[in-house]
């Protein structure tokens, strides 16, 4: 088509082609072209920074003319944004490769910027100088800071106290001191910590010249330990001990303070040689113990909260900074308390009476029992001897049972007062823990806080009338073996009545162990051989039962012989 157009205008195509070929083939022309090309590329060494003009945007690449025989391309991501790309604008680029497979040269704007930035930094800064830049990202071992070129801020150099997460600094501006410049590797190492330390040292010197005991100063909580908190006063850390935090009771400094809290503190002590400062927080308010007697006079009734329990008593908080001790001995008039926790728990609100105040020692003695009427002051009037009471068996001992008459008032039922006739070895033979029983008040000792009770006294003494009338020496009676001992067996002869079958009365033969002859539960016929009302004893015999049988048999034979003799005499007398 193009040839047709040329013919239309009478242009000889073949002639033009011959002329062009002749020009190109001419030796001098060829040399001129080669010379021109050589001149154009002599400054195009790989790694050199060139000036180029933005021609266009093709796909994800920017086309740039650097005066080379072919254009170069730069990836778009090397520009900050599309707004930075302006057609016709002149920029600096780094030649990375000459004519790749696509026939284009490879360029980098970012690397050119880095080189120029490095040159500017080297010309402007030296080791020890202070610079400011923005943290761009976190890398292994620290942070990258942009100040025209990326510089390295090690994690150990970020702050005096290593931060928990260094990523928190990304996007923030930081001011640092240059520690090292490595021109060969094009690397700069900086320290923020160094500047902080230098600043703190400067402020510390200024602070030590003006700080005085009694001053009130602001500070920031930097660290918390079990024993207290360290407060940054602006270049110098002071110790706020836990005992100086509050007039009241605290278990740990974290109950009052948190890291980075801003607080006002009182300067308690200053050691300028050792650069140590003791701080106080509670000292900002008046000591609550100063006028304690006016607020809590002795014998006054007050309310408070139980805040601590020890083996010897409970601490009751009356107000912030004022705690009193309720000793275990003044918790109850009547209850036998093994531990204060039986009476109170932490958090309980209780009424107490102020017993004693020691302002110097900052101690208050309190009482709980004085808030109630002492039941022992009216115990004699309330429970005179012979009073019949109902109670619950609260506890058993070897010698008796404690009966709860009313809350906090126990009476002792001794084993000797449990049965008239039965020998009681342990109270469990008669009563059990938790049983509800009736008893008789035998005596009351208000001073010793004792009440003696009796169970057997609810019925008449069988030894006065019942036993002497019911049992006679020589009687043969039935009994049930209830208990075996090494000296014999006890037999139940009736309700509440026992007799002793001594080991010597078990058999005519020698017996070493009663269990060889009788067993518990055996029902036996025995002979009464002894009754001792004063000693309250009935002696029984099994051995004399066999002797009695022999006597009875002999008596029966004798009686039969006598009757026979009488009969024969009568017969002879009648002549029959």
Secondary structure, DSSP 8 states (H G I E B T S, - for coil): -HHHHHHHTT--HHHHHHHHHHHHH-HHHHHHHHHHHHHHHTT--TT-EEEEEEEEEETTEEEEE-SSSS-EEEEGGGSS-GGG--TT-EEEEEEEESS-TTS-EEEEHHHHHHHHHHHHHHHH--TT-EEEEEEEEEETTEEEEESSSEEEEEGGGS-SS--S-GGGGTT-EEEEEEEEEETTTTEEEEESHHHHHHHHHHHHHHHHHH--TT-EEEEEEEEEETTEEEEE-SSSEEEEEGGGT-SS--S-GGGT--TT-EEEEEEEEEETTTTEEEEESGGGS--TTTTHHHHS-TT-EEEEEEEEEETTEEEEEEETTEEEEEEGGGS-SS---SSGGGT--TT-EEEEEEEEEETTTTEEEEESGGGS--GGGSHHHHS-TT-EEEEEEEEE-SSEEEEEEETTEEEEEEGGGS-SSS--SSGGGT--TT-EEEEEEEEEETTTTEEEEESGGGS--TTTTHHHHH--TT-EEEEEEEEEETTEEEEEEETTEEEEEEGGGS-SS--S-GGGT--TT-EEEEEEEEEETTTTEEEEESHHHHHHHHHHHHHHHHHHHHHHHHHHHHHHHHT-
